[in-house]
Amino acid sequence: MSESKIGEKALDSVIDEMIDTVANSKDEIFLIGEQSRDEFSQLQEELKETKQQVLEIIEDGDNLEQKVRFSRMRLSEVSKHFDKYSEVEIREVYEQTHQLQMDLSVRREQEKQLREKRDDLEQRLRRLNDTVEKADELGAKISVVLNYLNDDFRQVSEALEDAREKQAFGLQIIEAQEEERRKLSREIHDGPAQMLANVMLRSDLVDRTFKQRGPDEAMKEIKDVRRMVRSALYEVRRIIYDLRPMALDDLGLTPTLKKYLATVEDYNEGLQIQFTSHGREDRLHTKYEVALFRLVQEAVQNAVKHAEASIIQVSMEQKNDFVNIIVKDDGKGFDTSEKKEKSFGIVGMKERIEMLEGEITIESEIGQGTKIGIKVPLTD
């Protein structure tokens, strides 16, 4: 048996042992994240109530402090003119002053305790938020690793004979997939998940508003809740579309790009996107349509999110044996000689191009926009 075959069998054996451990860890981390989110929401509500209590007890304490001052002035007046007041009147003034001082002392102690509780809740919320973020990030990584171990790695194993080459190639795939999952996780957490959490909080507020301020104010809150639900639904649909636009399977690359770019233009106020297509418009193999769509999608998203462009030009030329795509923007540009941290979008694009044996060129200068050229040969 060759050394490469022995290496593959040994590697597959290690993968089998790892899969069980990774699968068990995934559910535990997900549970930790969900429990932390629930506790975070509860603590947010508790913090809101505690802050209100602090304000109320401060106001109550200030009123008591004013009463104490007046009572002390009264006691001083009685003491100066002792002979003008009866023993009962003197005792009443003294007892009233003493009681007010005791009440004020209790209020100040309650205020101190509530302030400490408020500070503690804020610290716990910060720690919980860190826990949720770390759980999400770790869960995304584990999902990528598990999927890679179960499916992708075995397919690569069959395609590559040399174990060392297989490992290096696999690590590149993991990095690209991990970033895609992390981006999806962030979009869900910052978009629909946050909106739905706010809906839950606002729904509790509707009942309280109805009881305290009447049906008209409650209806305003209900309208806000409906608006938030609509926004969450829009975000969910957008994320699903980004994952895999159904039009790509039904209509092909060119119509899907037109629809996608029009949607991006509508969603971003002040942005203009110009799309032109030349040459053939017949269907390509699925692997080319998916890859080319993702490349344009990544380039356009970079121009919108990072370049802050106002005009984006996308042109595609389809010949018999290759496809040319150019994505140009008028954004702020960047120094191509300077390596940017976490430039996973560009890395992912380069990896897709390498898998298709294509070429990618990036031209950019600070303040002069960016131009991305993509050329992919059609071998099928």
FIVO-46539 format. One record per residue (C-alpha): x, y, z negated; residue in three letters; residue number from 1. Coordinates in Angstrom, 3 decimals. Layout:
<pts>
X X, Y Y, Z Z, rest ALA, nr NUM
...
</pts>
This chain:
<pts>
X 0.000, Y 0.000, Z 0.000, rest MET, nr 1
X 1.407, Y 3.444, Z 0.942, rest SER, nr 2
X 2.363, Y 5.986, Z -1.701, rest GLU, nr 3
X -0.364, Y 8.378, Z -0.478, rest SER, nr 4
X -3.064, Y 5.692, Z -0.931, rest LYS, nr 5
X -1.809, Y 4.901, Z -4.421, rest ILE, nr 6
X -1.864, Y 8.609, Z -5.241, rest GLY, nr 7
X -5.448, Y 8.969, Z -3.976, rest GLU, nr 8
X -6.685, Y 5.995, Z -6.052, rest LYS, nr 9
X -4.987, Y 7.332, Z -9.174, rest ALA, nr 10
X -6.466, Y 10.796, Z -8.580, rest LEU, nr 11
X -9.964, Y 9.373, Z -8.008, rest ASP, nr 12
X -9.685, Y 7.440, Z -11.282, rest SER, nr 13
X -8.797, Y 10.640, Z -13.147, rest VAL, nr 14
X -11.761, Y 12.431, Z -11.519, rest ILE, nr 15
X -14.189, Y 9.714, Z -12.653, rest ASP, nr 16
X -13.037, Y 10.147, Z -16.251, rest GLU, nr 17
X -13.327, Y 13.927, Z -16.034, rest MET, nr 18
X -16.856, Y 13.972, Z -14.602, rest ILE, nr 19
X -18.488, Y 12.508, Z -17.747, rest ASP, nr 20
X -16.776, Y 15.027, Z -20.030, rest THR, nr 21
X -17.571, Y 18.018, Z -17.799, rest VAL, nr 22
X -21.233, Y 16.997, Z -17.352, rest ALA, nr 23
X -21.757, Y 16.722, Z -21.127, rest ASN, nr 24
X -20.147, Y 20.109, Z -21.717, rest SER, nr 25
X -22.298, Y 21.882, Z -19.137, rest LYS, nr 26
X -25.605, Y 21.351, Z -20.978, rest ASP, nr 27
X -24.095, Y 22.345, Z -24.319, rest GLU, nr 28
X -22.739, Y 25.608, Z -22.942, rest ILE, nr 29
X -26.069, Y 26.401, Z -21.261, rest PHE, nr 30
X -27.863, Y 25.806, Z -24.561, rest LEU, nr 31
X -25.430, Y 28.103, Z -26.373, rest ILE, nr 32
X -26.074, Y 30.836, Z -23.808, rest GLY, nr 33
X -29.873, Y 30.531, Z -24.055, rest GLU, nr 34
X -29.852, Y 30.496, Z -27.846, rest GLN, nr 35
X -27.596, Y 33.542, Z -27.878, rest SER, nr 36
X -29.938, Y 35.382, Z -25.488, rest ARG, nr 37
X -32.968, Y 34.611, Z -27.679, rest ASP, nr 38
X -31.144, Y 35.771, Z -30.796, rest GLU, nr 39
X -29.951, Y 38.888, Z -28.932, rest PHE, nr 40
X -33.542, Y 39.851, Z -28.043, rest SER, nr 41
X -34.708, Y 39.286, Z -31.630, rest GLN, nr 42
X -31.862, Y 41.353, Z -33.050, rest LEU, nr 43
X -32.577, Y 44.166, Z -30.599, rest GLN, nr 44
X -36.142, Y 44.391, Z -31.878, rest GLU, nr 45
X -34.983, Y 44.168, Z -35.486, rest GLU, nr 46
X -32.405, Y 46.912, Z -34.873, rest LEU, nr 47
X -35.072, Y 49.150, Z -33.360, rest LYS, nr 48
X -37.303, Y 48.700, Z -36.414, rest GLU, nr 49
X -34.382, Y 49.221, Z -38.799, rest THR, nr 50
X -33.398, Y 52.496, Z -37.119, rest LYS, nr 51
X -36.980, Y 53.699, Z -37.480, rest GLN, nr 52
X -36.952, Y 52.723, Z -41.156, rest GLN, nr 53
X -33.701, Y 54.640, Z -41.669, rest VAL, nr 54
X -35.241, Y 57.786, Z -40.187, rest LEU, nr 55
X -38.363, Y 57.432, Z -42.325, rest GLU, nr 56
X -36.500, Y 56.855, Z -45.586, rest ILE, nr 57
X -34.136, Y 59.766, Z -44.885, rest ILE, nr 58
X -37.149, Y 62.036, Z -44.406, rest GLU, nr 59
X -38.753, Y 60.634, Z -47.556, rest ASP, nr 60
X -35.513, Y 61.156, Z -49.489, rest GLY, nr 61
X -35.171, Y 64.748, Z -48.304, rest ASP, nr 62
X -38.725, Y 65.494, Z -49.452, rest ASN, nr 63
X -38.012, Y 63.928, Z -52.842, rest LEU, nr 64
X -34.798, Y 65.899, Z -53.159, rest GLU, nr 65
X -36.728, Y 69.116, Z -52.629, rest GLN, nr 66
X -39.269, Y 68.095, Z -55.269, rest LYS, nr 67
X -36.426, Y 67.312, Z -57.693, rest VAL, nr 68
X -34.979, Y 70.796, Z -57.205, rest ARG, nr 69
X -38.333, Y 72.423, Z -57.929, rest PHE, nr 70
X -38.853, Y 70.179, Z -60.965, rest SER, nr 71
X -35.414, Y 71.064, Z -62.337, rest ARG, nr 72
X -36.179, Y 74.742, Z -61.935, rest MET, nr 73
X -39.425, Y 74.188, Z -63.827, rest ARG, nr 74
X -37.591, Y 72.287, Z -66.567, rest LEU, nr 75
X -35.044, Y 75.088, Z -66.857, rest SER, nr 76
X -37.843, Y 77.627, Z -67.145, rest GLU, nr 77
X -39.514, Y 75.613, Z -69.890, rest VAL, nr 78
X -36.216, Y 75.219, Z -71.749, rest SER, nr 79
X -35.562, Y 78.950, Z -71.696, rest LYS, nr 80
X -39.030, Y 79.751, Z -73.051, rest HIS, nr 81
X -39.407, Y 76.795, Z -75.348, rest PHE, nr 82
X -41.727, Y 78.601, Z -77.747, rest ASP, nr 83
X -44.315, Y 79.387, Z -75.029, rest LYS, nr 84
X -45.076, Y 75.735, Z -74.167, rest TYR, nr 85
X -46.609, Y 72.954, Z -76.169, rest SER, nr 86
X -44.807, Y 69.729, Z -76.903, rest GLU, nr 87
X -47.070, Y 67.867, Z -74.472, rest VAL, nr 88
X -46.282, Y 70.301, Z -71.632, rest GLU, nr 89
X -42.546, Y 70.060, Z -72.278, rest ILE, nr 90
X -42.662, Y 66.252, Z -72.326, rest ARG, nr 91
X -44.672, Y 66.173, Z -69.063, rest GLU, nr 92
X -42.163, Y 68.426, Z -67.293, rest VAL, nr 93
X -39.233, Y 66.374, Z -68.569, rest TYR, nr 94
X -40.823, Y 63.015, Z -67.651, rest GLU, nr 95
X -41.827, Y 64.285, Z -64.197, rest GLN, nr 96
X -38.273, Y 65.483, Z -63.502, rest THR, nr 97
X -36.797, Y 62.230, Z -64.754, rest HIS, nr 98
X -39.179, Y 60.142, Z -62.623, rest GLN, nr 99
X -38.454, Y 62.167, Z -59.498, rest LEU, nr 100
X -34.724, Y 61.730, Z -60.071, rest GLN, nr 101
X -35.211, Y 57.987, Z -60.463, rest MET, nr 102
X -37.300, Y 57.828, Z -57.281, rest ASP, nr 103
X -34.654, Y 59.804, Z -55.386, rest LEU, nr 104
X -31.914, Y 57.478, Z -56.609, rest SER, nr 105
X -33.930, Y 54.461, Z -55.426, rest VAL, nr 106
X -34.534, Y 56.066, Z -52.018, rest ARG, nr 107
X -30.847, Y 56.848, Z -51.550, rest ARG, nr 108
X -29.916, Y 53.275, Z -52.440, rest GLU, nr 109
X -32.514, Y 51.967, Z -49.974, rest GLN, nr 110
X -31.131, Y 54.329, Z -47.331, rest GLU, nr 111
X -27.613, Y 53.006, Z -47.953, rest LYS, nr 112
X -28.760, Y 49.406, Z -47.624, rest GLN, nr 113
X -30.674, Y 50.129, Z -44.409, rest LEU, nr 114
X -27.675, Y 51.925, Z -42.919, rest ARG, nr 115
X -25.485, Y 48.934, Z -43.751, rest GLU, nr 116
X -28.081, Y 46.611, Z -42.217, rest LYS, nr 117
X -28.226, Y 48.762, Z -39.070, rest ARG, nr 118
X -24.422, Y 48.744, Z -38.700, rest ASP, nr 119
X -24.325, Y 44.988, Z -39.247, rest ASP, nr 120
X -27.023, Y 44.420, Z -36.607, rest LEU, nr 121
X -25.110, Y 46.529, Z -34.084, rest GLU, nr 122
X -21.946, Y 44.528, Z -34.700, rest GLN, nr 123
X -23.833, Y 41.239, Z -34.361, rest ARG, nr 124
X -25.388, Y 42.423, Z -31.093, rest LEU, nr 125
X -21.954, Y 43.248, Z -29.686, rest ARG, nr 126
X -20.630, Y 39.836, Z -30.681, rest ARG, nr 127
X -23.695, Y 38.081, Z -29.235, rest LEU, nr 128
X -23.376, Y 39.989, Z -25.975, rest ASN, nr 129
X -19.751, Y 38.850, Z -25.711, rest ASP, nr 130
X -20.851, Y 35.278, Z -26.421, rest THR, nr 131
X -23.538, Y 35.372, Z -23.713, rest VAL, nr 132
X -21.099, Y 36.760, Z -21.137, rest GLU, nr 133
X -18.464, Y 34.160, Z -21.981, rest LYS, nr 134
X -21.042, Y 31.349, Z -21.899, rest ALA, nr 135
X -22.295, Y 32.496, Z -18.482, rest ASP, nr 136
X -18.786, Y 32.710, Z -17.091, rest GLU, nr 137
X -17.764, Y 29.356, Z -18.522, rest LEU, nr 138
X -21.010, Y 27.714, Z -17.391, rest GLY, nr 139
X -20.426, Y 28.972, Z -13.840, rest ALA, nr 140
X -16.897, Y 27.609, Z -13.853, rest LYS, nr 141
X -18.028, Y 24.233, Z -15.129, rest ILE, nr 142
X -20.786, Y 24.022, Z -12.496, rest SER, nr 143
X -18.223, Y 24.681, Z -9.784, rest VAL, nr 144
X -15.829, Y 22.097, Z -11.170, rest VAL, nr 145
X -18.566, Y 19.484, Z -11.586, rest LEU, nr 146
X -19.885, Y 20.037, Z -8.074, rest ASN, nr 147
X -16.367, Y 19.938, Z -6.722, rest TYR, nr 148
X -15.524, Y 16.716, Z -8.560, rest LEU, nr 149
X -18.742, Y 14.994, Z -7.488, rest ASN, nr 150
X -18.938, Y 16.023, Z -3.841, rest ASP, nr 151
X -16.413, Y 18.353, Z -2.260, rest ASP, nr 152
X -13.282, Y 16.796, Z -3.675, rest PHE, nr 153
X -14.249, Y 13.277, Z -2.552, rest ARG, nr 154
X -14.912, Y 14.537, Z 0.973, rest GLN, nr 155
X -11.565, Y 16.293, Z 1.044, rest VAL, nr 156
X -9.998, Y 13.123, Z -0.357, rest SER, nr 157
X -11.193, Y 11.143, Z 2.635, rest GLU, nr 158
X -9.957, Y 13.794, Z 5.067, rest ALA, nr 159
X -6.470, Y 14.317, Z 3.600, rest LEU, nr 160
X -3.907, Y 11.521, Z 3.330, rest GLU, nr 161
X -1.310, Y 13.346, Z 1.314, rest ASP, nr 162
X -2.248, Y 13.803, Z -2.370, rest ALA, nr 163
X -0.217, Y 16.957, Z -2.839, rest ARG, nr 164
X -1.806, Y 18.669, Z 0.182, rest GLU, nr 165
X -5.230, Y 17.546, Z -1.033, rest LYS, nr 166
X -4.670, Y 19.165, Z -4.448, rest GLN, nr 167
X -3.509, Y 22.500, Z -3.007, rest ALA, nr 168
X -6.454, Y 22.653, Z -0.601, rest PHE, nr 169
X -8.896, Y 21.728, Z -3.354, rest GLY, nr 170
X -7.702, Y 24.550, Z -5.596, rest LEU, nr 171
X -8.412, Y 27.080, Z -2.838, rest GLN, nr 172
X -11.949, Y 25.746, Z -2.458, rest ILE, nr 173
X -12.518, Y 25.917, Z -6.224, rest ILE, nr 174
X -11.426, Y 29.551, Z -6.350, rest GLU, nr 175
X -13.748, Y 30.588, Z -3.524, rest ALA, nr 176
X -16.745, Y 28.660, Z -4.888, rest GLN, nr 177
X -16.131, Y 29.862, Z -8.430, rest GLU, nr 178
X -16.268, Y 33.487, Z -7.354, rest GLU, nr 179
X -19.502, Y 32.931, Z -5.397, rest GLU, nr 180
X -21.143, Y 31.320, Z -8.431, rest ARG, nr 181
X -19.858, Y 34.076, Z -10.725, rest ARG, nr 182
X -21.278, Y 36.750, Z -8.450, rest LYS, nr 183
X -24.624, Y 34.961, Z -8.399, rest LEU, nr 184
X -24.593, Y 34.615, Z -12.181, rest SER, nr 185
X -23.858, Y 38.330, Z -12.612, rest ARG, nr 186
X -26.624, Y 39.298, Z -10.160, rest GLU, nr 187
X -29.179, Y 37.154, Z -11.994, rest ILE, nr 188
X -28.058, Y 38.353, Z -15.432, rest HIS, nr 189
X -27.897, Y 42.047, Z -14.525, rest ASP, nr 190
X -31.032, Y 41.939, Z -12.338, rest GLY, nr 191
X -34.010, Y 39.612, Z -12.878, rest PRO, nr 192
X -32.930, Y 38.280, Z -16.292, rest ALA, nr 193
X -32.487, Y 41.777, Z -17.731, rest GLN, nr 194
X -35.733, Y 42.990, Z -16.149, rest MET, nr 195
X -37.712, Y 40.042, Z -17.530, rest LEU, nr 196
X -36.227, Y 40.583, Z -20.982, rest ALA, nr 197
X -37.378, Y 44.202, Z -20.791, rest ASN, nr 198
X -40.824, Y 43.032, Z -19.672, rest VAL, nr 199
X -41.079, Y 40.889, Z -22.805, rest MET, nr 200
X -40.150, Y 43.831, Z -25.032, rest LEU, nr 201
X -42.491, Y 46.215, Z -23.238, rest ARG, nr 202
X -45.373, Y 43.738, Z -23.383, rest SER, nr 203
X -45.105, Y 43.789, Z -27.183, rest ASP, nr 204
X -45.145, Y 47.576, Z -27.029, rest LEU, nr 205
X -48.430, Y 47.601, Z -25.068, rest VAL, nr 206
X -50.391, Y 46.097, Z -27.962, rest ASP, nr 207
X -48.793, Y 48.475, Z -30.452, rest ARG, nr 208
X -49.469, Y 51.467, Z -28.189, rest THR, nr 209
X -53.120, Y 50.472, Z -27.774, rest PHE, nr 210
X -53.605, Y 50.315, Z -31.546, rest LYS, nr 211
X -51.689, Y 53.482, Z -32.390, rest GLN, nr 212
X -52.222, Y 55.799, Z -29.397, rest ARG, nr 213
X -55.296, Y 54.537, Z -27.573, rest GLY, nr 214
X -56.156, Y 52.801, Z -24.270, rest PRO, nr 215
X -54.928, Y 55.593, Z -21.968, rest ASP, nr 216
X -51.374, Y 55.415, Z -23.288, rest GLU, nr 217
X -51.547, Y 51.614, Z -23.255, rest ALA, nr 218
X -52.503, Y 51.661, Z -19.559, rest MET, nr 219
X -49.410, Y 53.744, Z -18.814, rest LYS, nr 220
X -47.278, Y 51.101, Z -20.500, rest GLU, nr 221
X -49.039, Y 48.346, Z -18.508, rest ILE, nr 222
X -48.278, Y 50.185, Z -15.248, rest LYS, nr 223
X -44.600, Y 50.364, Z -16.236, rest ASP, nr 224
X -44.607, Y 46.639, Z -16.991, rest VAL, nr 225
X -46.144, Y 45.906, Z -13.567, rest ARG, nr 226
X -43.466, Y 48.019, Z -11.898, rest ARG, nr 227
X -40.741, Y 46.122, Z -13.733, rest MET, nr 228
X -42.262, Y 42.761, Z -12.717, rest VAL, nr 229
X -42.372, Y 43.862, Z -9.071, rest ARG, nr 230
X -38.718, Y 44.916, Z -9.241, rest SER, nr 231
X -37.737, Y 41.576, Z -10.793, rest ALA, nr 232
X -39.630, Y 39.697, Z -8.068, rest LEU, nr 233
X -37.871, Y 41.738, Z -5.379, rest TYR, nr 234
X -34.472, Y 40.953, Z -6.917, rest GLU, nr 235
X -35.254, Y 37.222, Z -7.078, rest VAL, nr 236
X -36.303, Y 37.187, Z -3.418, rest ARG, nr 237
X -33.177, Y 39.118, Z -2.410, rest ARG, nr 238
X -30.896, Y 36.693, Z -4.263, rest ILE, nr 239
X -32.645, Y 33.691, Z -2.666, rest ILE, nr 240
X -32.223, Y 35.306, Z 0.747, rest TYR, nr 241
X -28.520, Y 35.910, Z 0.072, rest ASP, nr 242
X -28.061, Y 32.272, Z -0.904, rest LEU, nr 243
X -29.427, Y 30.932, Z 2.371, rest ARG, nr 244
X -31.627, Y 33.016, Z 4.698, rest PRO, nr 245
X -34.258, Y 30.687, Z 6.174, rest MET, nr 246
X -34.301, Y 32.748, Z 9.374, rest ALA, nr 247
X -30.804, Y 31.469, Z 10.138, rest LEU, nr 248
X -32.124, Y 27.935, Z 10.625, rest ASP, nr 249
X -35.240, Y 29.042, Z 12.498, rest ASP, nr 250
X -34.081, Y 31.940, Z 14.687, rest LEU, nr 251
X -30.302, Y 31.760, Z 14.921, rest GLY, nr 252
X -27.421, Y 34.104, Z 14.178, rest LEU, nr 253
X -28.251, Y 37.291, Z 16.123, rest THR, nr 254
X -31.905, Y 37.766, Z 14.967, rest PRO, nr 255
X -30.947, Y 36.896, Z 11.388, rest THR, nr 256
X -28.145, Y 39.459, Z 11.364, rest LEU, nr 257
X -30.528, Y 42.121, Z 12.718, rest LYS, nr 258
X -33.032, Y 41.361, Z 9.966, rest LYS, nr 259
X -30.398, Y 41.227, Z 7.240, rest TYR, nr 260
X -28.743, Y 44.509, Z 8.252, rest LEU, nr 261
X -32.130, Y 46.238, Z 8.479, rest ALA, nr 262
X -32.954, Y 45.023, Z 4.961, rest THR, nr 263
X -29.636, Y 46.321, Z 3.599, rest VAL, nr 264
X -30.254, Y 49.689, Z 5.269, rest GLU, nr 265
X -33.753, Y 49.940, Z 3.756, rest ASP, nr 266
X -32.519, Y 48.942, Z 0.306, rest TYR, nr 267
X -29.708, Y 51.536, Z 0.224, rest ASN, nr 268
X -30.949, Y 55.101, Z 0.571, rest GLU, nr 269
X -28.833, Y 57.294, Z 2.838, rest GLY, nr 270
X -27.111, Y 54.345, Z 4.549, rest LEU, nr 271
X -27.159, Y 53.844, Z 8.329, rest GLN, nr 272
X -26.255, Y 50.501, Z 9.904, rest ILE, nr 273
X -25.767, Y 50.195, Z 13.663, rest GLN, nr 274
X -25.790, Y 46.694, Z 15.179, rest PHE, nr 275
X -24.896, Y 45.763, Z 18.754, rest THR, nr 276
X -24.645, Y 42.335, Z 20.365, rest SER, nr 277
X -22.998, Y 41.437, Z 23.684, rest HIS, nr 278
X -22.606, Y 38.304, Z 25.743, rest GLY, nr 279
X -24.442, Y 35.042, Z 25.151, rest ARG, nr 280
X -27.171, Y 34.815, Z 22.522, rest GLU, nr 281
X -27.849, Y 31.072, Z 22.580, rest ASP, nr 282
X -27.641, Y 29.003, Z 19.407, rest ARG, nr 283
X -24.274, Y 27.986, Z 17.957, rest LEU, nr 284
X -23.410, Y 24.967, Z 15.871, rest HIS, nr 285
X -24.739, Y 25.334, Z 12.318, rest THR, nr 286
X -21.272, Y 25.556, Z 10.786, rest LYS, nr 287
X -20.447, Y 28.582, Z 12.973, rest TYR, nr 288
X -23.757, Y 30.371, Z 12.373, rest GLU, nr 289
X -23.520, Y 29.991, Z 8.603, rest VAL, nr 290
X -19.847, Y 30.979, Z 8.440, rest ALA, nr 291
X -20.211, Y 34.014, Z 10.740, rest LEU, nr 292
X -23.291, Y 35.223, Z 8.865, rest PHE, nr 293
X -21.412, Y 34.956, Z 5.546, rest ARG, nr 294
X -18.417, Y 36.822, Z 6.962, rest LEU, nr 295
X -20.588, Y 39.729, Z 8.163, rest VAL, nr 296
X -22.520, Y 39.675, Z 4.879, rest GLN, nr 297
X -19.324, Y 39.900, Z 2.810, rest GLU, nr 298
X -17.858, Y 42.671, Z 4.977, rest ALA, nr 299
X -21.070, Y 44.731, Z 4.807, rest VAL, nr 300
X -21.446, Y 44.244, Z 1.044, rest GLN, nr 301
X -17.845, Y 45.390, Z 0.544, rest ASN, nr 302
X -18.578, Y 48.524, Z 2.586, rest ALA, nr 303
X -21.737, Y 49.254, Z 0.557, rest VAL, nr 304
X -20.486, Y 48.460, Z -2.951, rest LYS, nr 305
X -16.798, Y 49.377, Z -2.848, rest HIS, nr 306
X -16.228, Y 51.671, Z 0.142, rest ALA, nr 307
X -19.338, Y 53.794, Z -0.614, rest GLU, nr 308
X -19.930, Y 54.076, Z 3.144, rest ALA, nr 309
X -22.774, Y 56.069, Z 4.722, rest SER, nr 310
X -22.427, Y 54.586, Z 8.226, rest ILE, nr 311
X -21.602, Y 50.954, Z 9.025, rest ILE, nr 312
X -21.151, Y 49.704, Z 12.583, rest GLN, nr 313
X -21.434, Y 45.973, Z 13.303, rest VAL, nr 314
X -20.762, Y 44.617, Z 16.786, rest SER, nr 315
X -20.714, Y 40.988, Z 17.934, rest MET, nr 316
X -19.517, Y 39.556, Z 21.220, rest GLU, nr 317
X -20.223, Y 35.884, Z 22.023, rest GLN, nr 318
X -18.314, Y 34.219, Z 24.838, rest LYS, nr 319
X -18.193, Y 30.580, Z 25.951, rest ASN, nr 320
X -15.136, Y 29.735, Z 23.855, rest ASP, nr 321
X -14.995, Y 32.367, Z 21.087, rest PHE, nr 322
X -16.936, Y 34.940, Z 19.054, rest VAL, nr 323
X -15.637, Y 38.441, Z 18.251, rest ASN, nr 324
X -17.100, Y 40.488, Z 15.385, rest ILE, nr 325
X -16.114, Y 44.000, Z 14.286, rest ILE, nr 326
X -17.386, Y 45.640, Z 11.083, rest VAL, nr 327
X -16.423, Y 49.306, Z 10.751, rest LYS, nr 328
X -17.377, Y 51.829, Z 8.052, rest ASP, nr 329
X -16.741, Y 55.487, Z 7.228, rest ASP, nr 330
X -16.095, Y 54.789, Z 3.539, rest GLY, nr 331
X -13.246, Y 55.831, Z 1.286, rest LYS, nr 332
X -10.873, Y 53.149, Z 2.574, rest GLY, nr 333
X -7.906, Y 51.663, Z 0.723, rest PHE, nr 334
X -4.185, Y 51.019, Z 0.982, rest ASP, nr 335
X -3.815, Y 47.627, Z 2.700, rest THR, nr 336
X -0.238, Y 47.299, Z 1.417, rest SER, nr 337
X -1.421, Y 47.467, Z -2.194, rest GLU, nr 338
X -2.727, Y 44.188, Z -3.587, rest LYS, nr 339
X -5.968, Y 44.741, Z -5.446, rest LYS, nr 340
X -6.913, Y 42.661, Z -8.470, rest GLU, nr 341
X -9.978, Y 40.436, Z -8.168, rest LYS, nr 342
X -10.278, Y 41.048, Z -4.400, rest SER, nr 343
X -12.138, Y 37.762, Z -4.131, rest PHE, nr 344
X -14.349, Y 38.983, Z -1.286, rest GLY, nr 345
X -11.384, Y 39.415, Z 1.081, rest ILE, nr 346
X -9.853, Y 36.158, Z -0.147, rest VAL, nr 347
X -13.103, Y 34.292, Z 0.522, rest GLY, nr 348
X -13.333, Y 35.769, Z 4.031, rest MET, nr 349
X -9.773, Y 34.731, Z 4.846, rest LYS, nr 350
X -10.435, Y 31.204, Z 3.613, rest GLU, nr 351
X -13.550, Y 30.874, Z 5.771, rest ARG, nr 352
X -11.586, Y 32.113, Z 8.784, rest ILE, nr 353
X -8.791, Y 29.613, Z 8.099, rest GLU, nr 354
X -11.292, Y 26.746, Z 7.942, rest MET, nr 355
X -12.587, Y 27.773, Z 11.386, rest LEU, nr 356
X -9.017, Y 28.252, Z 12.709, rest GLU, nr 357
X -9.861, Y 31.861, Z 13.476, rest GLY, nr 358
X -8.198, Y 35.230, Z 12.947, rest GLU, nr 359
X -9.050, Y 38.242, Z 10.780, rest ILE, nr 360
X -7.535, Y 41.729, Z 10.875, rest THR, nr 361
X -8.108, Y 44.489, Z 8.313, rest ILE, nr 362
X -7.285, Y 48.119, Z 9.144, rest GLU, nr 363
X -7.848, Y 50.770, Z 6.506, rest SER, nr 364
X -6.445, Y 54.039, Z 5.173, rest GLU, nr 365
X -7.475, Y 56.013, Z 2.129, rest ILE, nr 366
X -10.195, Y 58.448, Z 3.175, rest GLY, nr 367
X -10.354, Y 57.035, Z 6.724, rest GLN, nr 368
X -12.725, Y 54.097, Z 6.337, rest GLY, nr 369
X -12.140, Y 50.416, Z 7.057, rest THR, nr 370
X -12.275, Y 48.243, Z 10.182, rest LYS, nr 371
X -12.470, Y 44.438, Z 9.970, rest ILE, nr 372
X -11.949, Y 42.340, Z 13.098, rest GLY, nr 373
X -12.952, Y 38.660, Z 13.219, rest ILE, nr 374
X -12.240, Y 36.224, Z 16.051, rest LYS, nr 375
X -13.418, Y 32.607, Z 15.827, rest VAL, nr 376
X -12.810, Y 29.970, Z 18.517, rest PRO, nr 377
X -15.743, Y 27.729, Z 19.490, rest LEU, nr 378
X -14.396, Y 24.192, Z 19.668, rest THR, nr 379
X -17.661, Y 22.179, Z 19.550, rest ASP, nr 380
</pts>
